[in-house]
Amino acid sequence: MKPEEVKLAKQVIATFEGPLDLANYKDEYREGLKRIIEANIAGEGIVAPAVEAPARVVNLMDALKKSLDAVSTKKKKPAKATVGPTGSEAQTRVIPIRSSDAAEIVSPTR
């Protein structure tokens, strides 16, 4: 485990330390069920609450992989480099240039 994870776990556990007082907690499920039973006994109509559609959960790793796959298929294939002769096979050519061209090559004004 990472040190940050251990520190966070200790902080969470520290919030639970101390005496347990059950009076601070109430059973909301039991209370709701009791109200429904009492309403049914009294002959009142029971209306179920509307159920919300669960939120769409996105798997971030799958979304990232899909995004990277889409980008990589759109990329152009890299150009193939051609390798010329090396070593004793290579030829050296001297190309004469004018002094005005040399100044432009050394310090381009772009």
Residue frames as a rotation matrix with the C-alpha (Angstrom) as fourth column:
MET 1
0.578 0.816 0.000 0.00
0.816 -0.578 0.000 0.00
0.000 0.000 -1.000 0.00
LYS 2
-0.096 -0.555 0.826 1.07
0.459 -0.761 -0.459 3.52
0.883 0.335 0.328 -0.65
PRO 3
-0.802 -0.272 -0.531 1.81
0.594 -0.278 -0.755 5.74
0.058 -0.921 0.385 2.37
GLU 4
-0.829 0.544 0.132 -0.99
-0.521 -0.836 0.174 8.12
0.205 0.075 0.976 1.33
GLU 5
-0.051 0.833 -0.551 -3.50
-0.264 0.521 0.812 5.23
0.963 0.187 0.194 1.35
VAL 6
-0.284 -0.128 -0.950 -2.39
0.775 0.553 -0.306 4.13
0.565 -0.823 -0.058 4.83
LYS 7
-0.984 -0.111 -0.136 -2.69
0.169 -0.813 -0.558 7.70
-0.048 -0.572 0.819 6.11
LEU 8
-0.525 0.851 -0.008 -6.19
-0.680 -0.414 0.605 8.03
0.511 0.323 0.797 4.67
ALA 9
0.014 0.513 -0.858 -7.25
0.192 0.841 0.505 4.69
0.981 -0.171 -0.087 6.17
LYS 10
-0.613 -0.301 -0.730 -6.02
0.756 0.046 -0.653 5.77
0.230 -0.953 0.199 9.60
GLN 11
-0.949 0.302 0.087 -7.99
-0.312 -0.937 -0.154 9.03
0.035 -0.173 0.984 9.30
VAL 12
-0.183 0.930 -0.319 -11.18
-0.521 0.183 0.834 7.13
0.834 0.318 0.451 8.43
ILE 13
-0.056 0.108 -0.993 -10.70
0.583 0.811 0.055 4.68
0.811 -0.575 -0.108 11.31
ALA 14
-0.897 -0.350 -0.269 -10.03
0.422 -0.501 -0.755 7.56
0.129 -0.791 0.597 13.71
THR 15
-0.633 0.725 0.270 -13.48
-0.618 -0.684 0.388 8.97
0.466 0.079 0.881 12.97
PHE 16
0.267 0.763 -0.589 -15.01
-0.195 0.641 0.742 5.74
0.944 -0.083 0.320 14.33
GLU 17
-0.579 -0.528 -0.621 -13.05
0.502 0.369 -0.782 5.71
0.642 -0.765 0.051 17.57
GLY 18
-0.757 0.320 0.569 -14.96
-0.602 -0.680 -0.419 6.52
0.253 -0.660 0.708 20.72
PRO 19
-0.740 0.519 0.428 -17.96
-0.023 0.616 -0.788 5.15
-0.672 -0.593 -0.443 22.57
LEU 20
-0.859 0.506 0.073 -20.81
0.199 0.199 0.959 3.78
0.471 0.839 -0.272 20.47
ASP 21
-0.693 0.712 -0.112 -24.13
-0.165 -0.308 -0.937 5.43
-0.702 -0.631 0.331 21.26
LEU 22
-0.759 0.422 0.496 -26.94
0.649 0.552 0.523 3.71
-0.052 0.719 -0.693 19.34
ALA 23
0.162 0.836 -0.525 -29.30
0.654 -0.489 -0.577 6.57
-0.739 -0.250 -0.626 20.22
ASN 24
-0.281 -0.357 -0.891 -27.49
-0.346 -0.828 0.441 8.60
-0.895 0.432 0.109 17.55
TYR 25
-0.962 -0.078 -0.263 -28.66
-0.273 0.356 0.894 6.18
0.024 0.931 -0.363 14.88
LYS 26
-0.110 0.958 0.264 -32.18
-0.567 0.158 -0.809 5.38
-0.816 -0.239 0.526 13.72
ASP 27
-0.712 -0.060 0.699 -33.45
0.373 0.812 0.449 2.61
-0.595 0.581 -0.556 11.49
GLU 28
-0.522 0.494 -0.695 -35.08
-0.673 -0.739 -0.019 4.51
-0.524 0.458 0.718 8.63
TYR 29
-0.753 0.246 -0.610 -35.97
-0.355 0.629 0.691 1.33
0.554 0.737 -0.387 6.76
ARG 30
-0.750 0.460 -0.475 -37.86
0.646 0.661 -0.380 -0.07
0.140 -0.592 -0.793 9.75
GLU 31
-0.578 0.534 -0.617 -39.69
0.076 -0.718 -0.692 3.22
-0.813 -0.447 0.374 10.32
GLY 32
-0.589 0.333 -0.736 -40.76
-0.798 -0.383 0.465 3.41
-0.127 0.862 0.492 6.65
LEU 33
-0.769 0.283 -0.574 -41.90
0.012 0.903 0.430 -0.21
0.640 0.324 -0.697 6.64
LYS 34
-0.728 0.501 -0.469 -43.92
0.611 0.161 -0.775 0.39
-0.313 -0.850 -0.423 9.83
ARG 35
-0.541 0.529 -0.654 -45.68
-0.429 -0.842 -0.326 3.40
-0.723 0.105 0.683 8.21
ILE 36
-0.640 0.284 -0.714 -46.57
-0.673 0.241 0.699 1.28
0.371 0.928 0.037 5.14
ILE 37
-0.787 0.336 -0.518 -47.96
0.425 0.903 -0.061 -1.53
0.447 -0.268 -0.853 7.29
GLU 38
-0.643 0.554 -0.528 -50.02
0.393 -0.352 -0.849 0.88
-0.657 -0.754 0.008 9.40
ALA 39
-0.538 0.445 -0.716 -51.38
-0.724 -0.678 0.123 2.59
-0.431 0.585 0.687 6.26
ASN 40
-0.719 0.250 -0.649 -52.32
-0.329 0.700 0.634 -0.79
0.613 0.669 -0.421 4.79
ILE 41
-0.761 0.445 -0.472 -54.12
0.647 0.560 -0.517 -1.81
0.034 -0.699 -0.714 7.99
ALA 42
-0.513 0.558 -0.652 -56.01
0.051 -0.739 -0.672 1.50
-0.857 -0.378 0.351 7.98
GLY 43
0.263 0.661 0.703 -57.14
0.738 0.332 -0.588 0.79
-0.622 0.673 -0.400 4.40
GLU 44
0.495 -0.158 -0.855 -55.21
-0.389 -0.920 -0.055 3.65
-0.777 0.359 -0.516 2.88
GLY 45
0.986 -0.151 0.074 -53.79
0.127 0.383 -0.915 3.30
0.110 0.911 0.397 -0.59
ILE 46
0.354 -0.933 -0.072 -50.12
0.223 0.009 0.975 2.63
-0.909 -0.361 0.211 -0.81
VAL 47
0.993 -0.092 -0.080 -48.30
-0.108 -0.354 -0.929 4.50
0.057 0.931 -0.362 -3.52
ALA 48
0.438 -0.896 0.075 -44.82
0.813 0.431 0.391 3.32
-0.382 -0.110 0.917 -4.35
PRO 49
0.385 -0.366 -0.847 -42.37
-0.222 -0.928 0.300 6.14
-0.896 0.073 -0.438 -4.91
ALA 50
0.957 -0.083 -0.279 -41.07
-0.277 0.037 -0.960 6.64
0.090 0.996 0.012 -8.42
VAL 51
0.530 -0.814 0.236 -37.88
0.480 0.518 0.708 4.76
-0.699 -0.262 0.665 -9.03
GLU 52
0.587 -0.418 -0.693 -35.14
-0.656 -0.748 -0.104 6.80
-0.475 0.516 -0.713 -10.60
ALA 53
0.919 -0.353 -0.177 -33.07
0.101 0.645 -0.758 5.25
0.381 0.678 0.628 -13.33
PRO 54
0.594 -0.758 -0.268 -29.62
0.528 0.116 0.841 4.43
-0.607 -0.641 0.470 -12.03
ALA 55
0.580 -0.470 -0.665 -26.86
-0.590 -0.806 0.055 6.74
-0.561 0.360 -0.745 -13.13
ARG 56
0.937 -0.302 -0.174 -24.80
0.030 0.568 -0.822 5.53
0.347 0.766 0.542 -16.06
VAL 57
0.622 -0.775 0.112 -21.47
-0.168 0.008 0.986 4.35
-0.765 -0.632 -0.125 -14.75
VAL 58
0.850 -0.407 -0.335 -18.56
-0.387 -0.050 -0.921 4.80
0.358 0.912 -0.200 -17.10
ASN 59
0.700 -0.714 0.029 -15.50
0.573 0.584 0.575 2.59
-0.427 -0.386 0.818 -16.85
LEU 60
0.736 -0.400 -0.546 -12.73
-0.433 -0.898 0.074 5.16
-0.520 0.182 -0.835 -17.22
MET 61
-0.314 -0.896 0.314 -10.11
-0.263 0.399 0.878 2.64
-0.912 0.194 -0.361 -18.31
ASP 62
-0.102 0.353 0.930 -12.35
0.805 0.579 -0.132 1.34
-0.585 0.735 -0.343 -21.11
ALA 63
0.881 0.464 -0.094 -13.16
0.346 -0.766 -0.542 4.89
-0.323 0.445 -0.835 -22.20
LEU 64
0.375 -0.829 -0.416 -9.46
-0.571 -0.560 0.600 5.81
-0.730 0.012 -0.683 -22.25
LYS 65
-0.466 -0.540 0.700 -8.53
0.165 0.725 0.669 2.71
-0.869 0.427 -0.249 -24.27
LYS 66
0.289 0.673 0.681 -11.33
0.855 0.139 -0.500 3.41
-0.431 0.726 -0.535 -26.75
SER 67
0.901 0.025 -0.433 -10.22
-0.073 -0.976 -0.207 7.01
-0.428 0.218 -0.877 -27.12
LEU 68
-0.016 -0.992 -0.123 -6.59
-0.543 -0.094 0.834 6.03
-0.840 0.080 -0.537 -27.67
ASP 69
-0.342 -0.038 0.939 -7.59
0.555 0.798 0.235 3.37
-0.759 0.601 -0.252 -30.20
ALA 70
0.685 0.676 0.273 -9.67
0.639 -0.378 -0.670 5.92
-0.349 0.633 -0.691 -32.13
VAL 71
0.712 -0.485 -0.508 -6.78
-0.467 -0.867 0.173 8.39
-0.525 0.114 -0.844 -32.21
SER 72
-0.270 -0.915 0.299 -4.20
-0.326 0.379 0.866 5.80
-0.906 0.136 -0.400 -33.23
THR 73
-0.059 0.287 0.956 -6.30
0.767 0.626 -0.141 4.56
-0.639 0.725 -0.257 -36.17
LYS 74
0.902 0.433 -0.008 -6.66
0.346 -0.732 -0.587 8.11
-0.259 0.526 -0.810 -37.48
LYS 75
0.318 -0.861 -0.397 -2.91
-0.353 -0.497 0.793 8.76
-0.880 -0.112 -0.462 -37.43
LYS 76
0.743 -0.186 -0.643 -1.05
-0.635 0.110 -0.765 8.59
0.212 0.976 -0.037 -40.66
LYS 77
0.850 -0.527 0.012 1.43
0.513 0.831 0.214 5.79
-0.123 -0.176 0.977 -41.05
PRO 78
0.465 -0.738 -0.489 4.98
-0.217 -0.630 0.745 7.05
-0.858 -0.241 -0.453 -40.52
ALA 79
0.769 -0.275 -0.577 7.13
-0.615 -0.075 -0.785 7.52
0.172 0.959 -0.227 -43.59
LYS 80
0.842 -0.531 0.100 9.72
0.489 0.828 0.275 4.85
-0.229 -0.182 0.956 -44.14
ALA 81
0.569 -0.737 -0.365 13.26
-0.598 -0.675 0.433 6.14
-0.565 -0.028 -0.824 -43.83
THR 82
0.928 -0.365 -0.075 15.71
0.185 0.626 -0.758 5.04
0.324 0.689 0.648 -46.46
VAL 83
0.643 -0.764 -0.054 19.20
-0.044 -0.108 0.993 4.41
-0.764 -0.637 -0.103 -45.28
GLY 84
0.823 -0.406 -0.397 21.99
-0.511 -0.227 -0.829 5.38
0.246 0.885 -0.394 -47.58
PRO 85
0.509 -0.709 -0.488 25.44
0.422 0.699 -0.577 3.85
0.751 0.088 0.655 -47.82
THR 86
0.940 -0.247 0.236 27.71
-0.329 -0.467 0.821 4.16
-0.092 -0.849 -0.520 -44.80
GLY 87
0.485 -0.828 0.282 31.38
0.209 0.423 0.882 3.76
-0.849 -0.368 0.378 -44.09
SER 88
-0.566 -0.823 -0.040 33.68
0.098 -0.116 0.988 3.31
-0.818 0.556 0.146 -47.09
GLU 89
-0.335 0.522 0.785 30.67
0.933 0.297 0.201 3.11
-0.128 0.800 -0.587 -49.43
ALA 90
0.618 0.623 -0.479 29.60
0.597 -0.769 -0.231 6.66
-0.512 -0.143 -0.847 -48.60
GLN 91
-0.172 -0.630 0.757 30.76
0.909 -0.398 -0.125 9.46
0.380 0.667 0.641 -50.85
THR 92
0.048 0.118 -0.992 31.39
0.628 -0.776 -0.062 12.97
-0.777 -0.620 -0.111 -49.68
ARG 93
0.050 0.024 0.998 30.46
0.911 -0.412 -0.035 15.80
0.410 0.911 -0.042 -52.00
VAL 94
-0.535 -0.228 -0.814 31.38
0.544 -0.830 -0.125 19.40
-0.647 -0.509 0.568 -51.53
ILE 95
0.263 0.698 0.667 28.76
0.952 -0.298 -0.063 21.80
0.154 0.652 -0.743 -52.81
PRO 96
-0.811 -0.585 0.024 30.02
0.577 -0.805 -0.137 25.31
0.100 -0.097 0.990 -53.39
ILE 97
0.371 0.919 -0.132 27.76
0.929 -0.369 0.041 28.10
-0.011 -0.138 -0.990 -52.13
ARG 98
0.012 -0.292 0.956 27.89
0.332 -0.901 -0.280 31.87
0.943 0.321 0.086 -52.50
SER 99
-0.874 -0.410 -0.260 28.79
0.384 -0.255 -0.888 33.94
0.298 -0.876 0.381 -49.46
SER 100
-0.615 0.720 0.321 25.33
-0.731 -0.674 0.111 35.60
0.296 -0.166 0.941 -49.52
ASP 101
0.299 0.712 -0.636 23.68
-0.345 0.701 0.624 32.16
0.890 0.033 0.455 -49.29
ALA 102
-0.332 -0.514 -0.791 25.97
0.551 0.574 -0.605 31.15
0.765 -0.637 0.093 -46.42
ALA 103
-0.962 -0.004 0.273 24.92
-0.190 -0.707 -0.681 34.14
0.196 -0.707 0.679 -44.35
GLU 104
-0.127 0.992 0.000 21.28
-0.879 -0.112 0.464 33.26
0.460 0.059 0.886 -44.92
ILE 105
0.253 0.169 -0.952 21.84
0.040 0.982 0.185 29.62
0.967 -0.085 0.242 -43.89
VAL 106
-0.646 -0.604 -0.466 23.74
0.494 0.134 -0.859 30.54
0.582 -0.785 0.211 -40.73
SER 107
-0.838 0.371 -0.399 21.28
0.179 -0.503 -0.846 33.18
-0.515 -0.781 0.355 -39.48
PRO 108
-0.557 0.699 0.448 17.84
0.712 0.124 0.692 32.69
0.428 0.704 -0.566 -41.02
THR 109
-0.955 0.298 -0.007 15.44
-0.266 -0.864 -0.428 35.61
-0.134 -0.407 0.904 -40.68
ARG 110
-0.515 0.821 -0.245 12.12
0.345 0.460 0.818 33.96
0.785 0.337 -0.521 -40.04
